[in-house]
Every structure is written in C-alpha cells, then in structure tokens.
Amino acid sequence: MTQVSDIAWALLEAHRSGETLLTRAAGSFCGELLTDPRPLTEKQGAWLEKLVAKAGLSSLEQREDA
C-alpha cells in the first residue's frame, strides 16, 4: 500500500518536473503530508484524491504493485 507521504512526494515531483501545476496551498499541503504523521481527516483525504487525479497519478498504487 502506498503511504500518504509517498503520494505527496510524487505530487511534488510531478509539479517540479512540469507534469502538473500545484497551487501554493496544494504544495504546502503536500509538504505537510511529508512531515505530519497524523492520519488524514476525511476532508484532507478528499483533497488529496482530487490532487492525485488532476495530476494523473491515480495509477500510483498500480505502479507500486507491478
């Protein structure tokens, strides 16, 4: 299973490489996910799912299983 921090890192890498554009708030959120060990709230989880889908990273878990 993919860790939240791995997903956040993948989003930041996609932004850095120009594959997707994160807003300042989304980038800050991803940074928070890298450092904060607390579980996501329902609202945070929904936002993360939207960011992942928008970036085209929805296959992140599938790539990990391969």
Secondary structure, 3 states (H helix, E strand, C coil): CCCHHHHHHHHHHHHHCCCCCCCHHHHHHHHHHHHCCCCCCHHHHHHHHHHHHHHCCCCHHHHHHC
